[in-house]
């Protein structure tokens, strides 16, 4: 097995994906990169600082380490992208071109690139949004993800690049801090609760969004990448789903275990972003093509995070069940 390159490795998804990949494939097979310095969580794998907008540097790493697969996670997320349109366009689309060109020219085995439910706009069905529907995003992030999906499909059809993608819902994990996404409230809320602090939600209490625990996101990613190519019928990006909930519902689940926790609501500019996204996702195509199944419910996720989050950050109180 050739080595695997991960860009944007210091983010929420990268940190947890690398942990599972190290156990599954061996840490010596993983080359982690990010524009930032490596956190302690990546101490067991080889790490190099990389600006993925530097195409020559990217290709140098690919050839030096004999890379066979790339997981291209580097991106500017939804809320941050609205504040820096130029960088979002360059990073989210330009770096993908660098990866796809390298995969074509250097004949890599396959590429993973994450898309998002942000590709759906207000004219898509809000409940059980289907795989194939209107795609008219109203956010910078969504526009870049829709553009990327089409480029992935093009490189597969024109050049045979085996590129695979998932439309992630909001992702919730405990091994790294939020990275500038609209759904990050569902990560930050646990930090406040475990410090015995109240939380002010930047989304309205009844704002339902599709969400997924990071364990399920990692599972979905690796399930897709390990699936036989002949079983895949989508080369833009697959819908995947787990649970949908509101800020009030996750707060209630936390309060079941931490009854003194309090939440207030003060919607800001991120509410408009959330309002353009679906309430729930139909992922029946992924469940049919490569047998996708999620594991964690909302309550199971809450218990697991409360148990494990204090081990990763100082100042958080431990609780047992």
C-alpha positions as CSV (number, residue, x, y, z in Angstrom):
1,X,0.0,0.0,0.0
2,X,1.3,3.4,-1.0
3,X,1.3,6.3,1.5
4,X,-1.7,8.5,2.1
5,X,-1.5,12.3,2.1
6,X,-3.9,14.4,4.1
7,X,-4.1,18.2,3.6
8,X,-5.8,20.4,6.2
9,X,-4.8,17.7,8.8
10,X,-5.1,20.0,11.8
11,X,-8.9,20.5,11.4
12,X,-11.7,18.7,13.1
13,X,-12.1,16.0,10.5
14,X,-8.4,15.6,9.8
15,X,-7.5,15.0,13.4
16,X,-10.0,12.2,13.9
17,X,-9.6,10.7,10.4
18,X,-5.9,10.4,10.9
19,X,-6.3,8.7,14.3
20,X,-8.5,6.0,12.7
21,X,-6.4,5.7,9.6
22,X,-3.3,5.2,11.7
23,X,-4.9,2.3,13.5
24,X,-6.3,0.8,10.3
25,X,-3.4,1.2,7.9
26,X,-0.4,2.0,10.2
27,X,0.9,5.4,11.2
28,X,3.9,5.0,8.9
29,X,1.6,5.2,5.9
30,X,0.2,8.6,6.8
31,X,1.7,11.9,5.7
32,X,-0.2,14.8,7.4
33,X,0.1,18.4,6.2
34,X,-1.4,21.7,7.1
35,X,-0.5,25.4,6.8
36,X,-0.4,25.5,10.6
37,X,2.1,23.7,12.9
38,X,1.2,20.2,14.0
39,X,-0.9,19.8,17.2
40,X,0.0,17.1,19.8
41,X,-2.8,14.9,18.4
42,X,-0.7,14.3,15.2
43,X,2.5,13.5,17.0
44,X,2.5,9.9,15.9
45,X,2.5,10.5,12.1
46,X,4.9,12.2,9.8
47,X,3.9,15.9,9.5
48,X,5.0,18.7,7.1
49,X,3.8,22.2,6.9
50,X,2.2,22.8,3.5
51,X,0.4,25.7,1.8
52,X,-1.8,23.8,-0.7
53,X,-1.9,26.9,-2.9
54,X,1.8,26.1,-3.6
55,X,1.4,23.6,-6.4
56,X,5.1,22.8,-6.7
57,X,5.3,22.1,-2.9
58,X,2.3,19.8,-3.1
59,X,3.8,17.8,-6.0
60,X,7.2,17.6,-4.2
61,X,5.5,16.0,-1.2
62,X,3.6,13.6,-3.4
63,X,6.7,12.4,-5.2
64,X,9.1,12.4,-2.2
65,X,6.7,10.2,-0.2
66,X,5.4,8.1,-3.0
67,X,1.8,9.1,-2.3
68,X,-1.0,6.9,-3.7
69,X,-4.1,8.6,-2.2
70,X,-4.9,12.1,-1.2
71,X,-7.6,13.2,1.3
72,X,-7.8,16.9,0.4
73,X,-9.5,18.5,3.5
74,X,-8.0,22.0,3.4
75,X,-10.8,24.6,3.1
76,X,-12.2,27.8,4.4
77,X,-15.5,26.9,6.2
78,X,-18.9,28.5,5.8
79,X,-18.9,31.4,8.3
80,X,-15.2,32.2,7.8
81,X,-15.7,32.1,4.0
82,X,-18.3,34.9,4.1
83,X,-15.7,37.1,5.7
84,X,-13.0,36.4,3.2
85,X,-14.5,35.7,-0.2
86,X,-11.2,36.0,-2.1
87,X,-9.3,33.5,0.0
88,X,-12.3,31.1,0.1
89,X,-12.4,31.1,-3.7
90,X,-8.6,30.5,-4.0
91,X,-8.3,27.9,-1.3
92,X,-11.5,26.0,-1.8
93,X,-11.3,25.8,-5.6
94,X,-7.7,26.6,-6.5
95,X,-6.2,24.0,-4.2
96,X,-8.6,21.4,-5.5
97,X,-7.4,22.0,-9.0
98,X,-3.8,21.5,-7.8
99,X,-4.8,18.1,-6.3
100,X,-6.8,17.0,-9.3
101,X,-4.1,17.9,-11.7
102,X,-1.5,16.1,-9.6
103,X,-3.7,13.0,-9.4
104,X,-4.1,13.0,-13.2
105,X,-0.5,13.7,-14.0
106,X,1.1,11.4,-11.4
107,X,-1.6,8.7,-11.8
108,X,-2.6,8.5,-8.1
109,X,-4.9,5.7,-7.0
110,X,-7.7,7.9,-5.7
111,X,-8.6,11.2,-4.2
112,X,-11.1,12.2,-1.4
113,X,-12.6,15.7,-1.4
114,X,-15.3,16.8,1.0
115,X,-18.4,18.6,-0.2
116,X,-21.2,19.9,2.0
117,X,-24.9,20.3,2.4
118,X,-24.1,24.0,1.7
119,X,-24.5,23.1,-2.0
120,X,-28.3,23.1,-1.5
121,X,-30.1,26.5,-1.7
122,X,-33.5,27.7,-0.5
123,X,-35.2,26.2,-3.6
124,X,-34.2,22.6,-2.7
125,X,-36.7,20.6,-0.7
126,X,-35.9,21.3,3.0
127,X,-37.0,17.9,4.3
128,X,-35.3,14.7,3.1
129,X,-33.4,16.6,0.5
130,X,-32.7,14.1,-2.3
131,X,-29.4,13.3,-4.0
132,X,-30.5,15.0,-7.2
133,X,-32.3,18.3,-6.8
134,X,-31.9,22.0,-7.4
135,X,-28.4,23.2,-6.5
136,X,-28.5,27.0,-6.1
137,X,-26.4,27.8,-3.0
138,X,-26.5,31.3,-1.6
139,X,-23.3,31.3,0.4
140,X,-19.6,31.6,-0.7
141,X,-18.9,28.2,0.9
142,X,-21.8,26.6,-0.9
143,X,-20.8,28.1,-4.3
144,X,-17.2,26.8,-3.9
145,X,-18.4,23.3,-3.0
146,X,-20.8,23.1,-5.9
147,X,-18.1,24.2,-8.2
148,X,-15.7,21.6,-6.7
149,X,-18.3,18.8,-7.2
150,X,-18.5,19.6,-10.9
151,X,-14.7,19.7,-11.3
152,X,-14.5,16.3,-9.5
153,X,-17.1,14.8,-11.9
154,X,-15.2,16.3,-14.9
155,X,-11.8,14.9,-13.9
156,X,-13.4,11.5,-13.4
157,X,-15.2,11.5,-16.7
158,X,-12.4,13.1,-18.8
159,X,-9.2,11.8,-17.2
160,X,-10.3,8.8,-15.2
161,X,-9.2,10.4,-11.8
162,X,-10.9,8.2,-9.2
163,X,-12.1,11.1,-7.0
164,X,-14.8,10.5,-4.4
165,X,-16.8,12.9,-2.3
166,X,-19.4,13.2,0.5
167,X,-21.8,16.1,1.2
168,X,-21.1,16.3,4.9
169,X,-23.8,17.7,7.2
170,X,-22.6,19.6,10.3
171,X,-19.8,17.6,12.0
172,X,-19.4,17.3,15.7
173,X,-16.2,16.1,17.4
174,X,-14.3,16.5,20.6
175,X,-10.6,16.2,19.6
176,X,-10.1,19.7,18.2
177,X,-11.7,23.2,18.5
178,X,-14.3,24.6,16.1
179,X,-13.0,25.7,12.7
180,X,-15.4,28.5,11.6
181,X,-18.4,26.6,10.4
182,X,-22.1,27.5,10.9
183,X,-22.8,24.3,12.8
184,X,-19.9,24.8,15.2
185,X,-22.3,25.7,17.9
186,X,-22.8,22.0,18.4
187,X,-19.1,21.6,19.3
188,X,-18.7,24.8,21.4
189,X,-21.8,24.1,23.5
190,X,-20.0,21.1,25.1
191,X,-17.0,23.3,26.1
192,X,-19.3,25.7,27.9
193,X,-21.3,23.0,29.6
194,X,-18.2,21.2,30.9
195,X,-16.9,24.5,32.3
196,X,-20.2,25.1,34.1
197,X,-20.8,28.1,31.9
198,X,-24.0,29.1,30.1
199,X,-24.0,29.1,26.3
200,X,-25.3,31.8,23.9
201,X,-26.4,30.1,20.7
202,X,-25.8,32.1,17.5
203,X,-28.6,30.0,15.9
204,X,-32.3,30.1,16.8
205,X,-33.6,27.5,19.2
206,X,-35.8,25.8,16.6
207,X,-33.3,25.8,13.8
208,X,-33.1,22.2,12.7
209,X,-30.0,21.1,10.7
210,X,-28.6,17.8,9.5
211,X,-25.7,16.8,11.8
212,X,-23.3,13.9,12.2
213,X,-21.0,12.7,15.0
214,X,-17.3,12.7,13.9
215,X,-17.0,8.9,14.5
216,X,-19.7,8.4,11.9
217,X,-18.1,11.0,9.5
218,X,-14.8,9.1,9.7
219,X,-16.7,5.8,9.1
220,X,-18.5,7.3,6.1
221,X,-15.3,8.6,4.6
222,X,-13.3,5.4,4.9
223,X,-16.3,3.3,3.8
224,X,-16.6,5.3,0.7
225,X,-12.8,5.2,0.0
226,X,-12.7,1.5,0.5
227,X,-15.7,0.7,-1.7
228,X,-15.2,-0.9,-5.1
229,X,-15.1,1.7,-7.9
230,X,-17.7,-0.3,-9.8
231,X,-20.3,0.2,-7.0
232,X,-20.1,4.0,-7.2
233,X,-22.7,5.8,-9.3
234,X,-22.1,9.3,-8.1
235,X,-19.0,11.2,-9.0
236,X,-20.1,14.7,-7.9
237,X,-20.7,14.0,-4.2
238,X,-22.9,11.6,-2.2
239,X,-25.5,12.8,0.3
240,X,-24.8,11.3,3.7
241,X,-26.9,11.7,6.9
242,X,-27.2,10.7,10.5
243,X,-29.4,12.8,12.7
244,X,-31.1,16.2,12.6
245,X,-31.6,18.4,15.6
246,X,-32.1,22.0,16.9
247,X,-30.0,23.9,19.4
248,X,-32.8,23.4,21.9
249,X,-32.8,19.6,21.4
250,X,-29.0,19.2,21.9
251,X,-29.2,21.5,24.9
252,X,-32.0,19.3,26.4
253,X,-29.9,16.2,25.8
254,X,-26.9,17.8,27.6
255,X,-29.2,19.0,30.5
256,X,-30.4,15.5,31.1
257,X,-26.8,14.7,32.3
258,X,-25.8,18.2,33.4
259,X,-29.1,19.7,34.7
260,X,-27.5,23.1,35.7
261,X,-26.5,23.9,32.1
262,X,-28.2,26.9,30.7
263,X,-28.6,28.1,27.1
264,X,-29.8,31.4,25.6
265,X,-30.3,32.4,22.0
266,X,-29.0,35.4,20.0
267,X,-29.1,34.6,16.3
268,X,-26.5,36.4,14.2
269,X,-25.4,36.5,10.5
270,X,-24.9,32.7,10.7
271,X,-28.6,32.2,11.0
272,X,-29.1,33.4,7.4
273,X,-26.6,30.8,6.3
274,X,-28.4,28.0,8.3
275,X,-31.8,29.1,6.9
276,X,-30.6,28.3,3.4
277,X,-29.7,24.7,4.2
278,X,-31.9,21.6,4.5
279,X,-33.6,20.4,7.7
280,X,-32.8,16.7,6.8
281,X,-31.1,14.7,4.1
282,X,-32.1,11.7,2.0
283,X,-29.0,9.5,1.7
284,X,-30.7,6.4,0.3
285,X,-28.3,6.4,-2.7
286,X,-25.2,6.1,-0.5
287,X,-27.0,3.4,1.5
288,X,-27.7,1.5,-1.7
289,X,-24.4,1.9,-3.5
290,X,-21.9,1.3,-0.7
291,X,-24.0,0.2,2.2
292,X,-23.6,3.4,4.3
293,X,-25.0,3.1,7.8
294,X,-24.6,5.6,10.7
295,X,-24.2,4.5,14.3
296,X,-24.7,7.4,16.7
297,X,-28.0,8.9,17.8
298,X,-28.1,12.4,19.3
299,X,-28.2,11.1,22.9
300,X,-25.5,8.5,22.3
301,X,-23.3,11.3,20.8
302,X,-23.9,13.6,23.8
303,X,-22.9,10.8,26.3
304,X,-19.7,10.0,24.4
305,X,-18.6,13.7,24.2
306,X,-19.3,14.4,27.8
307,X,-17.2,11.4,28.7
308,X,-14.3,12.1,26.4
309,X,-14.0,15.8,25.8
310,X,-12.3,16.7,29.2
311,X,-9.3,14.4,28.3
312,X,-8.4,16.7,25.4
313,X,-8.8,20.2,26.9
314,X,-7.8,21.8,30.2
315,X,-10.4,23.3,32.5
316,X,-13.2,20.9,31.6
317,X,-14.9,18.9,34.3
318,X,-15.1,15.1,34.0
319,X,-18.3,13.2,34.4
320,X,-19.0,9.5,34.5
321,X,-22.2,7.6,33.8
